[in-house]
Structure formats: structure tokens, C-alpha cells
Amino acid sequence: MIHAICDFCGKDCDRTATLLSMTPFQNFARYHTDNEPYGNREKTRSFVICYECCKKHNLPNPYETYAGITKQEGHYEKCLDNYTDVDLVEDKKYDKRFD
């Protein structure tokens, strides 16, 4: 049996793990024929998150409908107007590679 360890709290996720993949992008202009994410694929980062951390951070349940997305209460230090992909790659506050 494969065990998934949560990247946020370090607990064993058992059967409630979710894999998140984030690709930084800056241009919102997309075409309907695009089948690749816009952004730098080599900068894509993936995380495993448990159900408890999803609830704690108010992330939507991927097994529910999109109605739950409106319940998010995100608070960000930076907004889309001043956040770049360099900020994500060189994030010394949250990136564990810099510890």
C-alpha cells in the first residue's frame, strides 16, 4: 500500500490525499484550442495535501461541485497586479528548499 504524506502538516494522508500542481502564469489571454497550460512547465510544482489541511486552508473539495468554490476566504500578501512567477520560484518565506 502506498502512503501519501501531506506536504503541509507532515501527517499520513491515508486515503484522503489530494495532489495539487501549480504552474505560474502571467497572461490571462487564452485560446479555446489550447491544450497546454500557459506558463513555464519546468516551474510547475506539485504538492500532496490531506483533507484536514484542505479544510483548514478553505480549499474546495475536488469531489464536490463548483458551488463550494465560493466559500473560499483567501487572504494574500500579494495580488495579481504585483505577483510574478519569480515571486513563486524564489519564495523564501514558504519554500522549504531555502531552509
MDAnalysis code that builds the backbone (N, CA, C; Angstrom):
import MDAnalysis as mda
import numpy as np

u = mda.Universe.empty(297, n_residues=99, atom_resindex=np.repeat(np.arange(99), 3), trajectory=True)
u.add_TopologyAttr("name", ["N", "CA", "C"] * 99)
u.add_TopologyAttr("resid", np.arange(1, 100))
u.add_TopologyAttr("resname", ["MET", "ILE", "HIS", "ALA", "ILE", "CYS", "ASP", "PHE", "CYS", "GLY", "LYS", "ASP", "CYS", "ASP", "ARG", "THR", "ALA", "THR", "LEU", "LEU", "SER", "MET", "THR", "PRO", "PHE", "GLN", "ASN", "PHE", "ALA", "ARG", "TYR", "HIS", "THR", "ASP", "ASN", "GLU", "PRO", "TYR", "GLY", "ASN", "ARG", "GLU", "LYS", "THR", "ARG", "SER", "PHE", "VAL", "ILE", "CYS", "TYR", "GLU", "CYS", "CYS", "LYS", "LYS", "HIS", "ASN", "LEU", "PRO", "ASN", "PRO", "TYR", "GLU", "THR", "TYR", "ALA", "GLY", "ILE", "THR", "LYS", "GLN", "GLU", "GLY", "HIS", "TYR", "GLU", "LYS", "CYS", "LEU", "ASP", "ASN", "TYR", "THR", "ASP", "VAL", "ASP", "LEU", "VAL", "GLU", "ASP", "LYS", "LYS", "TYR", "ASP", "LYS", "ARG", "PHE", "ASP"])
u.atoms.positions = np.array([
    [0.839, -1.180, 0.000],
    [0.000, 0.000, 0.000],
    [0.885, 1.244, 0.000],
    [0.580, 2.181, -0.857],
    [1.346, 3.419, -0.955],
    [0.746, 4.441, 0.003],
    [1.611, 5.074, 0.779],
    [1.160, 6.105, 1.706],
    [1.550, 7.471, 1.157],
    [0.647, 8.424, 1.275],
    [0.919, 9.798, 0.869],
    [1.107, 10.632, 2.124],
    [2.177, 11.398, 2.161],
    [2.479, 12.269, 3.290],
    [2.141, 13.702, 2.893],
    [1.374, 14.384, 3.727],
    [0.970, 15.762, 3.453],
    [2.191, 16.673, 3.497],
    [2.363, 17.504, 2.466],
    [3.481, 18.440, 2.415],
    [3.277, 19.640, 3.329],
    [2.077, 19.823, 3.870],
    [1.795, 20.974, 4.716],
    [1.912, 20.642, 6.202],
    [1.371, 19.477, 6.624],
    [1.419, 19.139, 8.051],
    [2.318, 17.941, 8.348],
    [2.691, 17.158, 7.336],
    [3.583, 16.022, 7.526],
    [2.902, 14.744, 7.976],
    [1.569, 14.737, 8.057],
    [0.847, 13.543, 8.500],
    [0.609, 12.586, 7.336],
    [0.348, 11.327, 7.684],
    [-0.017, 10.320, 6.690],
    [-1.452, 10.600, 6.242],
    [-1.654, 10.776, 4.947],
    [-2.973, 11.142, 4.423],
    [-3.919, 9.965, 4.299],
    [-3.413, 8.752, 4.432],
    [-4.219, 7.544, 4.285],
    [-4.887, 7.549, 2.909],
    [-6.194, 7.629, 2.849],
    [-6.896, 7.593, 1.557],
    [-7.496, 8.935, 1.183],
    [-7.151, 9.989, 1.875],
    [-7.771, 11.291, 1.626],
    [-6.797, 12.286, 1.021],
    [-5.766, 11.831, 0.359],
    [-4.760, 12.731, -0.200],
    [-5.243, 13.348, -1.509],
    [-4.810, 14.584, -1.747],
    [-5.068, 15.289, -2.999],
    [-3.745, 15.791, -3.526],
    [-3.495, 15.617, -4.820],
    [-2.275, 16.104, -5.448],
    [-2.585, 17.425, -6.136],
    [-1.902, 18.488, -5.715],
    [-2.053, 19.808, -6.320],
    [-0.845, 20.081, -7.196],
    [-1.072, 20.569, -8.404],
    [0.016, 21.004, -9.279],
    [-0.241, 22.449, -9.652],
    [0.770, 23.296, -9.458],
    [0.634, 24.718, -9.751],
    [1.666, 25.112, -10.794],
    [1.189, 25.776, -11.853],
    [2.055, 26.315, -12.892],
    [1.904, 27.828, -12.873],
    [2.971, 28.575, -12.618],
    [2.856, 30.030, -12.614],
    [2.621, 30.557, -14.026],
    [1.728, 31.511, -14.148],
    [1.481, 32.138, -15.442],
    [1.138, 33.596, -15.211],
    [1.308, 34.416, -16.261],
    [1.056, 35.837, -16.120],
    [0.092, 36.383, -17.150],
    [-0.171, 35.659, -18.221],
    [-1.030, 36.171, -19.277],
    [-2.374, 35.467, -19.202],
    [-3.446, 36.238, -19.109],
    [-4.767, 35.649, -18.997],
    [-5.412, 35.398, -20.353],
    [-4.775, 35.855, -21.444],
    [-5.329, 35.645, -22.782],
    [-5.106, 34.193, -23.189],
    [-6.179, 33.441, -23.301],
    [-6.098, 32.025, -23.667],
    [-6.986, 31.778, -24.877],
    [-6.628, 30.810, -25.647],
    [-7.424, 30.420, -26.802],
    [-8.134, 29.104, -26.496],
    [-9.296, 28.910, -27.076],
    [-10.072, 27.700, -26.801],
    [-9.394, 26.448, -27.334],
    [-8.486, 26.604, -28.293],
    [-7.810, 25.438, -28.865],
    [-6.563, 25.043, -28.086],
    [-6.194, 25.810, -27.069],
    [-5.005, 25.484, -26.274],
    [-5.242, 24.204, -25.481],
    [-4.275, 23.318, -25.500],
    [-4.374, 22.111, -24.685],
    [-3.191, 21.973, -23.739],
    [-2.354, 22.977, -23.674],
    [-1.228, 23.011, -22.746],
    [-1.401, 24.217, -21.825],
    [-1.004, 24.112, -20.563],
    [-1.100, 25.273, -19.675],
    [-0.146, 26.367, -20.109],
    [-0.586, 27.613, -19.987],
    [0.269, 28.741, -20.334],
    [1.186, 29.017, -19.154],
    [2.446, 29.041, -19.390],
    [3.424, 29.276, -18.334],
    [4.622, 28.384, -18.534],
    [5.506, 28.411, -17.597],
    [6.724, 27.612, -17.683],
    [6.497, 26.265, -17.032],
    [6.458, 25.227, -17.844],
    [6.197, 23.888, -17.321],
    [7.299, 23.442, -16.370],
    [8.538, 23.867, -16.606],
    [9.632, 23.448, -15.725],
    [9.516, 24.080, -14.340],
    [8.697, 25.119, -14.199],
    [8.500, 25.742, -12.886],
    [7.263, 25.201, -12.171],
    [6.601, 24.210, -12.757],
    [5.432, 23.606, -12.122],
    [5.854, 22.873, -10.857],
    [5.107, 23.097, -9.790],
    [5.399, 22.444, -8.517],
    [4.170, 21.669, -8.081],
    [4.389, 20.491, -7.528],
    [3.291, 19.640, -7.079],
    [3.378, 19.436, -5.571],
    [2.215, 19.348, -4.942],
    [2.119, 19.175, -3.503],
    [1.076, 18.109, -3.199],
    [1.278, 17.374, -2.131],
    [0.265, 16.460, -1.596],
    [-0.332, 17.146, -0.381],
    [-1.653, 17.175, -0.321],
    [-2.325, 17.837, 0.797],
    [-3.410, 16.900, 1.333],
    [-3.524, 16.845, 2.651],
    [-4.523, 15.976, 3.277],
    [-5.859, 16.715, 3.398],
    [-6.887, 15.967, 3.744],
    [-8.231, 16.527, 3.849],
    [-8.309, 17.591, 4.944],
    [-7.636, 17.357, 6.064],
    [-7.682, 18.320, 7.169],
    [-7.055, 19.654, 6.767],
    [-5.942, 19.614, 6.035],
    [-5.296, 20.853, 5.589],
    [-6.130, 21.561, 4.528],
    [-6.829, 20.796, 3.696],
    [-7.746, 21.407, 2.721],
    [-8.823, 22.201, 3.445],
    [-9.376, 21.606, 4.499],
    [-10.408, 22.298, 5.271],
    [-9.831, 23.507, 6.006],
    [-8.629, 23.350, 6.566],
    [-8.009, 24.425, 7.330],
    [-7.712, 25.640, 6.449],
    [-7.321, 25.401, 5.197],
    [-6.980, 26.490, 4.280],
    [-8.145, 26.875, 3.376],
    [-9.348, 26.344, 3.669],
    [-10.569, 26.661, 2.916],
    [-10.439, 26.381, 1.425],
    [-9.772, 25.281, 1.072],
    [-9.698, 24.879, -0.327],
    [-10.960, 24.114, -0.693],
    [-11.413, 24.224, -1.945],
    [-12.632, 23.500, -2.324],
    [-12.398, 21.999, -2.367],
    [-13.427, 21.249, -2.082],
    [-13.361, 19.794, -2.143],
    [-13.407, 19.382, -3.610],
    [-12.383, 18.686, -4.123],
    [-12.379, 18.345, -5.552],
    [-13.464, 17.342, -5.938],
    [-14.089, 16.697, -4.966],
    [-15.127, 15.717, -5.258],
    [-16.527, 16.322, -5.216],
    [-16.627, 17.610, -4.903],
    [-17.921, 18.279, -4.876],
    [-18.082, 19.113, -6.138],
    [-19.249, 19.700, -6.297],
    [-19.483, 20.569, -7.444],
    [-18.789, 21.906, -7.214],
    [-18.798, 22.745, -8.214],
    [-18.135, 24.038, -8.119],
    [-18.851, 25.010, -7.197],
    [-19.984, 24.648, -6.647],
    [-20.702, 25.537, -5.742],
    [-19.885, 25.833, -4.492],
    [-19.016, 24.907, -4.085],
    [-18.227, 25.113, -2.881],
    [-17.077, 26.087, -3.054],
    [-16.740, 26.431, -4.278],
    [-15.602, 27.321, -4.513],
    [-15.874, 28.714, -3.960],
    [-17.119, 29.153, -3.959],
    [-17.432, 30.495, -3.482],
    [-17.245, 30.631, -1.979],
    [-17.069, 29.530, -1.257],
    [-16.883, 29.587, 0.189],
    [-15.446, 29.906, 0.582],
    [-14.545, 30.013, -0.400],
    [-13.149, 30.286, -0.083],
    [-13.000, 31.687, 0.497],
    [-12.103, 31.812, 1.439],
    [-11.805, 33.104, 2.046],
    [-10.301, 33.325, 1.974],
    [-9.802, 33.456, 0.774],
    [-8.362, 33.604, 0.588],
    [-7.858, 34.984, 0.974],
    [-6.741, 35.020, 1.660],
    [-6.077, 36.268, 2.018],
    [-4.641, 36.166, 1.535],
    [-4.227, 37.101, 0.712],
    [-2.919, 37.021, 0.088],
    [-2.107, 38.272, 0.383],
    [-0.803, 38.075, 0.565],
    [0.078, 39.215, 0.783],
    [0.261, 40.013, -0.495],
    [0.208, 39.334, -1.627],
    [0.360, 39.994, -2.916],
    [-0.872, 39.703, -3.748],
    [-1.179, 40.600, -4.675],
    [-2.311, 40.379, -5.564],
    [-1.796, 40.134, -6.982],
    [-2.683, 39.826, -7.891],
    [-2.275, 39.502, -9.256],
    [-1.603, 40.673, -9.962],
    [-1.859, 41.891, -9.514],
    [-1.251, 43.052, -10.164],
    [0.248, 43.143, -9.922],
    [0.732, 42.613, -8.800],
    [2.158, 42.763, -8.494],
    [2.845, 41.434, -8.201],
    [2.222, 40.310, -8.531],
    [2.800, 38.992, -8.263],
    [3.300, 38.400, -9.570],
    [4.553, 37.968, -9.591],
    [5.140, 37.410, -10.807],
    [5.563, 35.968, -10.567],
    [5.934, 35.279, -11.629],
    [6.380, 33.897, -11.468],
    [7.695, 33.823, -10.712],
    [8.500, 34.879, -10.744],
    [9.752, 34.912, -9.982],
    [9.450, 34.897, -8.490],
    [8.359, 35.561, -8.083],
    [7.963, 35.547, -6.675],
    [7.652, 34.132, -6.206],
    [7.031, 33.330, -7.054],
    [6.698, 31.958, -6.685],
    [7.941, 31.086, -6.618],
    [8.840, 31.247, -7.577],
    [10.032, 30.403, -7.638],
    [11.005, 30.744, -6.515],
    [11.133, 32.019, -6.172],
    [12.095, 32.461, -5.161],
    [11.390, 32.873, -3.873],
    [10.388, 32.128, -3.463],
    [9.613, 32.448, -2.271],
    [10.315, 31.875, -1.045],
    [11.122, 32.701, -0.393],
    [11.911, 32.244, 0.750],
    [11.056, 32.046, 2.003],
    [9.868, 32.643, 2.033],
    [9.020, 32.534, 3.213],
    [8.356, 31.157, 3.307],
    [7.891, 30.606, 2.179],
    [7.145, 29.352, 2.202],
    [7.868, 28.181, 1.554],
    [8.910, 28.427, 0.787],
    [9.605, 27.348, 0.081],
    [10.593, 26.675, 1.021],
    [10.423, 25.376, 1.240],
    [11.266, 24.645, 2.182],
    [12.666, 24.383, 1.639],
    [12.901, 24.644, 0.346],
    [14.243, 24.446, -0.209],
    [15.242, 25.447, 0.373],
    [14.756, 26.590, 0.865],
    [15.637, 27.632, 1.379],
    [15.922, 27.486, 2.869],
    [15.371, 26.453, 3.519],
    [15.605, 26.252, 4.965],
    [17.010, 25.764, 5.230],
])
